Amino acid sequence: SGGYADSNIGAISTTGHGESILKVNLARLTLFHMEQGKMVEEAADLSLGYMKSRVKGLGGLILVSKKGDWVAKWTTTSMPWAAAKDGKLHFGIDPGDTTITDLA
């Protein structure tokens, strides 16, 4: 349940409290929201919010749509993450703290 991909929707990798992630099937739930027309940010927020309210679980995810739109979201205090797009590396640890550098 830590990762899931569907070529018609997108792909996701999850991390955090494993039992909570499994209980709500966080990866598939998030792609389901995208399948229903939600954008990556909204799908991530809905799924993480559901996990927090339903089973009091904390975690995070990196979500990529089939078009290449992506988001890194989490409900924990911090989450190291990184993503590359268009020759740029995006990375961070704390909420609102994103660094972008050229890959070349």
ZINORBEL-V60294 format. One record per pair of residues at least 4 apart in sequence whose ideal C-beta (glycine too) atoms are under 8 Angstrom apart, sorted by sequence separation. I is the first residue (numbers start at 0). J is the second residue. D is the distance in whole Angstrom. If there is no record, write none. Layout:
I&J&D  I&J&D
This chain:
5&9&7  15&19&7  16&20&7  17&21&6  18&22&6  19&23&7  20&24&8  24&28&5  25&29&6  26&30&7  27&31&6  28&32&7  29&33&7  30&34&6  31&35&7  33&37&6  37&41&4  38&42&7  39&43&6  40&44&6  41&45&6  42&46&6  43&47&6  44&48&6  45&49&6  46&50&7  47&51&6  48&52&6  49&53&6  50&54&6  51&55&7  63&67&7  64&68&4  73&77&8  83&87&7  92&96&6  4&9&7  5&10&8  15&20&6  20&25&5  23&28&6  32&37&4  33&38&8  37&42&4  51&56&6  63&68&7  64&69&7  73&78&4  83&88&5  84&89&7  91&96&5  4&10&4  19&25&8  20&26&8  33&39&7  50&56&5  51&57&7  63&69&4  82&88&8  83&89&7  91&97&5  3&10&7  4&11&7  13&20&5  50&57&8  62&69&6  71&78&7  73&80&8  81&88&6  82&89&5  90&97&7  91&98&6  2&10&7  3&11&5  37&45&7  50&58&7  61&69&7  62&70&5  81&89&7  82&90&7  89&97&6  90&98&6  2&11&7  32&41&7  33&42&5  61&70&8  62&71&8  71&80&4  81&90&4  89&98&7  2&12&5  32&42&4  61&71&5  62&72&7  80&90&7  89&99&5  1&12&7  2&13&7  47&58&7  60&71&7  71&82&7  79&90&8  80&91&6  88&99&7  1&13&5  13&25&5  30&42&8  47&59&8  59&71&7  60&72&6  79&91&8  80&92&8  87&99&5  88&100&5  0&13&7  1&14&7  13&26&5  29&42&5  32&45&5  47&60&7  59&72&6  60&73&7  69&82&5  79&92&5  87&100&7  88&101&8  12&26&8  29&43&6  32&46&6  46&60&7  59&73&3  78&92&7  87&101&6  88&102&5  11&26&5  58&73&7  59&74&7  69&84&7  77&92&5  86&101&6  87&102&6  1&17&8  13&29&8  29&45&8  57&73&8  58&74&6  59&75&6  77&93&5  86&102&5  29&46&4  43&60&6  57&74&5  58&75&7  67&84&7  77&94&8  86&103&6  11&29&5  28&46&5  57&75&5  1&20&7  11&30&6  43&62&5  59&78&4  61&80&6  63&82&8  83&102&6  0&20&6  42&62&7  71&91&7  0&21&5  9&30&6  25&46&6  28&49&7  59&80&7  61&82&6  73&94&8  8&30&5  25&47&8  3&26&4  23&46&8  39&62&5  51&74&5  0&24&6  2&26&6  3&27&5  9&33&6  39&63&7  50&74&8  0&25&7  1&26&7  5&30&6  8&33&5  25&50&6  39&64&5  47&72&6  0&26&6  3&29&8  8&34&5  23&49&6  38&64&8  47&73&7  48&74&8  0&27&7  3&30&6  7&34&8  23&50&5  43&70&5  47&74&5  22&50&8  44&72&7  5&34&8  33&62&8  39&68&5  43&72&4  9&39&7  20&50&7  23&53&6  38&68&7  39&69&6  40&70&5  19&50&6  22&53&8  23&54&6  29&60&6  33&64&6  39&70&4  22&54&5  40&72&7  23&56&7  25&58&7  29&62&6  22&56&7  26&60&8  19&54&5  25&60&7  19&55&7  20&56&7  19&56&2  18&56&7  19&57&7  20&58&6  19&58&7  16&56&5  15&56&7  16&57&6  15&57&5  16&58&6  15&58&2  14&58&6  15&59&6  13&58&6  14&59&5  13&59&7  14&60&7  13&60&5  12&60&7  11&60&6  12&61&5  11&61&7  11&62&5  10&62&8  11&63&7  9&62&6  10&63&5  9&63&5  9&64&4  8&64&7  9&65&5  8&65&6  7&65&7  15&73&7  6&65&7  15&74&8  15&75&6  15&78&8  14&78&7
